Each structure stands twice: as structure tokens, then as C-alpha cells.
Amino acid sequence: MSNEGRFIDNLRAIALHPAARGLADDAAVLEVGGEALVLTHDMLVEGVHVLPDQDPADIAWKLVATNLSDLAAKGAEPLGVLLGHMLGRDDDRFAHGLVEVLGRYGVPLLGGDTVSGGPPRSWGLTAIGRATHRPVPSRSGAGLGDGVWVTGAVGAAMLGFEAVRDGSGSDASAYLRPQPRLAEGVQLAPLVTAIMDVSDGLLLDAFRLAEASSATVAIDSAAVPIAAPEQRRWDALRWGDDYELLFTLPADQAPQIPATRIGMVEPQSFVPLFVDGQPIANAQGLGYQHG
Amino acid sequence: MSNEGRFIDNLRAIALHPAARGLADDAAVLEVGGEALVLTHDMLVEGVHVLPDQDPADIAWKLVATNLSDLAAKGAEPLGVLLGHMLGRDDDRFAHGLVEVLGRYGVPLLGGDTVSGGPPRSWGLTAIGRATHRPVPSRSGAGLGDGVWVTGAVGAAMLGFEAVRDGSGSDASAYLRPQPRLAEGVQLAPLVTAIMDVSDGLLLDAFRLAEASSATVAIDSAAVPIAAPEQRRWDALRWGDDYELLFTLPADQAPQIPATRIGMVEPQSFVPLFVDGQPIANAQGLGYQHG
């Protein structure tokens, strides 16, 4: 079991804390004053989630964008963010990227904290949004016979990562500056039976969606749009950081936004996931398990 | 100028970002669905805010309690928290303290993130609350002639810190497990002209309240209740971590909770703060400037 799994099990064992799963799963939904608020918090750590010598402007962008992607998967419109920032060299670049990404998505910086510390430095970001559709969709509603869909293509972030790592000079923006699918999430929220963002790899996240829905998902790997050479298809399906939306719709429905049908929901089987008819019994090696 | 000040100035310079001050000041207030939400985020860093070998259960307690104290200073009742947790040894102790403090104040863990990383480890916590009184009080409303008040006594956390540092075995609970004044904050919110929690030292926080209110505060140091020997009075007034509430009331009013009048608000002078008639021109050395 992972350290994360152990930590969450500790929380559960001590008090059966009802929200302990919240640490690993969906963004939180909080009902306040007739609105459903959506809350998410992610941390980035130097050397774990961030490459050495990465431009702090890109770190700030990704920190915000990944949290906004969690809001997108709930069909929420962002209301603001709170930042936990560990001060360091190049703080002007971090501030620059922060202002860029907040401006791009029209999100105010509500508050936060600045601390000294590190190396390694770490950052935390909380995003808060307002759900545009009730009930708020989750990853757990996929039903028998539903179609499985994905927005965009996967694999672009993988190529971007490799460009940065190898210093090849190729376009790395998909990796460095992901673009959360906020508008698509709002459009999809009233239609989907289940939805999540693809942060850790399409196959791993499909596995998780199936588990959360107590269903079995069958993926046709050839149907998945990839933004990489064909011989990298399998890598692209397992690489994370693309921040597309993975969702299920009743069999007779299609989304009103560009998306591709990549599989269907089958009766619950002995495994959560089939890929090209092959059963996948556990998530090991299926995607990128963030530290 | 501090690194924090530079970072915030960077945010301002780049885009005159309206909420850049939020990083250093009051908890954020967000109007949603007819309610005023109060949001706060604090980080703790090993070696900066946390003593070596400190029980992780106490770290978890303090992380939650200090954020709840920010809610208390807004008269807000907590709705939940999100945790950014860096995994490490003794995670069972951290989980234990987390469940203790959340249970004590009846606050759910809504979600968050777990990451690997460190040393030094760091933690972030976001607390969200619902304001019980509108307008939501802030530190900026102190008016001429108001009385200046404080709940409880200051200096207990200082003695607790020294007990831990020196291994004396004396009671260190005031330092390790501060108790946010949530009930008092709710009672005070409709009455106060300004309010904040005393996290960084009574004199420093009084200086900040005066600056935020564009006023001058005069403190009578002998009137301040201290939980330390009389010869440590000056230390107690400058030590932080007590998490009492500092507030101002119109001159003819007294609070309905136990509190002590320690000064008054004077016409704005050439300095924000007088202590026993002595002008204090800047905050240097006045309290504990958290890293």
C-alpha cells in the first residue's frame, strides 16, 4: 500500500473519519446558502512535481491550472484561489506566472500565506468554485451501457515533458502550461453520468472512474485521440498531465462539444477495466502515480 | 523590505492585482449565495514554524487551530478544512492529532492532497467558514475614542515554547495546542469596530490593527493580562502564538465575554502605536515576524 493509502487508512482507523477519502478523490462539494461550492487543494514539491530549474512562472501557472481542472470536472466556475507560497529566488517570475494564469481565467487571488523554507520548496493552492449544475457530477455515476468519452487528445504533455527534459527546444507548453477545460466542464455537467479530469493518465483515471462507479469500463485503445506519434500510443495512454475531461454519457447521447467516444461501460466484472478486451486487475503501472 | 513584502509588491507591480494584499492581511471574505464565506490558508514548515522532533499530532493540531483562529477573528463558524500533507514518518501521529482537533471543534475534513517530499516537510491548511454577522468585521475599523480590548492573557505560549525547548517538563499545551476563540469571535462580531487574532505578538498585532485602521493605538502595558512572571511582561507582550482576540469597541461599551481593556484609539499621529506614552515608529522588534 502506498504511504498515501496508509495515511488515509490511519485517519479512518482512528475515527472512521467520514471525509478521509476526500484526500484522494474528487474535489469536495459544500452546500452553503443554496449554492454548491466546489473546493480543491493541490501541493507541488520541487524535485517531485517540478523539474529542476523550471521557470517559476510555469510552476505558478501549473499550480493554478491543475486546481482549476478539478473545478472543471465538477462543472464549477472558479470564484477564487488561496496560495501557500514558499519564498525563494525568482519570486518575480512566480508572481508573473501567477498573475498571467489568474488573468487568463478571470480568477481572483483571495488570500493565502507566504513562508520561508526549503529546499525543496513547496507550494499549495486551494481553488474554490460555484457549481453551475445540481446535482454536482462526480466520478461515481457511470451506468451500464454508457458511452465513455474524452475531450481533446492525450500525449501532448508527455512530449512537452520530454522536450523540457532533453532541452530539444520543441514546444513544451502542453506540459508547462496546461489549459483546464472549464467551459467544457460547464457544458458537460448537466449531461454526464460520471466525469473526472485526466491528471494521472487516461487508463489509470478510467480505472479509477470505473472503481468509483462500481462498474467495468472497456476502452478501445485505438479510438483514443493521441497527440503523439502512433508508436508512442501506449505511452500516451499512460502518461498524465493532459488535463482533458474523461466522462460517461447515456448510450444514445453525444456531447455538444468536441470529444471522442473511446469505450463503454459494461456490467461489473472481476476487474474494473478492460483495454482492447484484456482485463486490467490493478492500477500498478497503468499511469502516473503522483508522489 | 522582507521577502514577503517584495513578493506581494511584485504581484502588485505586474498587474496591480487587487487581492495581492490578501496574502498578508485578514482572512478573505467571499460573498456567495447570500452568505459571506471566510477563507484562510496557512503553511507550516519544519525547522521554521515547527520544532525538531515535535510530535506530529501537535503539528496537526496547531495547523488547524491557527486557521480556525483566523475564522474566529471574523466571527465565522467553521464549515470545513482542506489539508495539504507531506507524507513522512509518524503519519499515524499526525492523523491522530488531526482527528482530535477536527473533532474538538466539530469541523469536517473536506479534502486536500498528500505528497511526498522534504525534508523539510511542509503542510498547508485551508479553512472555510460562514460569517455569523454582516458586515464581517475586519482589523480596519477602529475609530477615535474606541477602547482597545484583549481576551484572556498573553505569554502562556511563550512559556510553553520554552518548556519544550528546554525539556523542562512544564505544561506546554498553550504553545503546542492553542485553542481558537471561536465562540468569543461569534459573540464579538456584532459589537466590535475592529478585531484580529494575536498570532505574532500583542504589540505587533496592535501596530498592524492601528495601521489598517489609519489610527493610532495607545496601549497601557501594565493593563495587559499576562500568563507569565511579571519580570517577563515585556517578552509576553512581544511573543506570539497566544491566539487571543484583540479588538476595539466604542468607548461606552464593554464586551459580554471575559476580556480586558488595555488601551484606547487616539487621533492618527505620526506613529501607529504608543506603548505607555512612548511612540513606536516601526514594527521591527515589536513581535514575532513569522518566516
Interface residues (C-beta under 8 A of the other chain):
Chain A: N3 E4 R6 F7 I8 N10 L11 I14 A15 H17 P18 A19 A20 G22 L23 A24 D25 D26 A27 A28 L30 V32 G33 G34 E35 L37 L39 T40 H41 D42 M43 L44 V45 E46 G47 V48 H49 L79 G80 L82 L83 G84 H85 M86 L87 D91 D92 F94 A95 H96 L98 V99 L102 G103 P108 L109 L110 G111 G112 D113 T114 V115 S116 G117 G118 P120 S122 G124 T126 I128 R130 H290 G291
Chain B: N3 E4 R6 F7 I8 N10 L11 I14 A15 H17 P18 A19 A20 G22 L23 A24 D25 D26 A27 A28 L30 V32 G33 G34 E35 L37 L39 T40 H41 D42 M43 L44 V45 E46 G47 V48 H49 L79 G80 L82 L83 G84 H85 M86 L87 D91 D92 F94 A95 H96 L98 V99 L102 G103 P108 L109 L110 G111 G112 D113 T114 V115 S116 G117 G118 P120 S122 G124 T126 I128 R130 H290 G291
